[in-house]
């Protein structure tokens, strides 16, 4: 059965299997016997390559890279690490490689301060949009930057110098917290 929230999620109720689809990549959740059944069904119709089966048993894999995200099975639970290269690219593009980090990805705007409203040049606006969307992509997997990435996206239509400063703050936070691992 296709999911209601997204057309990329499926559920097999009788077998208690959940599957997400991203292009030609399938990721499924279920017990070992049911996943073996799903594999056999798919192999009847498709050329299939199983990259990993994560689980607690000695014969199970303990780590796999899925869409450049690292998923690891540990004794404490499943560990999920977002794709690190997006943070690295944002930091590098903003020239913050050796910069000082900050502890929050954004700051509350002061009521008494007028933001810089002059528009960015065409090239700067292109870079702003590119880095903002890279941040939004990374934010799918990083709750700590979701709000800041959403706020940056508000400036996509006509980015200003104030938007650029917010983006630099976002980049400095990534210098401070380049990696986040979720349990």
Secondary structure, 3 states (H helix, E strand, C coil): CECCCCCCEEEECCCCEEEEEECCEEEEECCHHHHHHHHHHHHHHCCCCCCCCECCCCCCECEEEECCEEEEEECCEEEEECCCHHHHHHHHHCCCCCCCCCCCCCCCCCCCCCCCCCECCHHHHHHHHHHHHHHHHHHCCCHHHHHHHHHHHCCCCCCEHHHHHHHHHHHHHHHHCCCCEEC
